């Protein structure tokens, strides 16, 4: 599996899909449950689908490189992506605290249930007054943030696990249909060449 130096710091995401204020509010809503908070931080950093998240194992973490290895799943490619160093260490500490070498997020029958992750998102949406937090909204926010940061479409496709670059292009075309996304993108492009 190739490793690409594409990195998303969820604390710096600030676009039409998610703002830094919304992210702070969301993390404050789950601060009482450290596992739920960790799940949300990981989702915001990687844009994983729920099935990818629940299948993560402790052995998928590489603390030296600050990466996480994601296995191939149905329509998504396997990939190795960088995560923030502090998040990697937090995940590692969590993995060591549950005294297992199995799944990173534990449930009653081994791994955490996908329904549990869905319930975390539902709870956040009930308490949060802003836009609903969904996996698609998170993935869109990450893709747009990567685009604004100057990453190429193939790099974004790799990060999101798309097997076809076409899927990424379609996602990006949706962004550019909105004026605010176009303005943000052009500001970044012009700032680079000014």
Helices and strands as residue ranges (DSSP letters): G 10-12, H 20-29, H 34-46, H 50-54, G 58-60, E 61-62, E 67-70, E 79-82, H 85-97, E 106-107, E 110-111, H 114-127, H 135-148, H 153-160, H 165-176, H 179-193
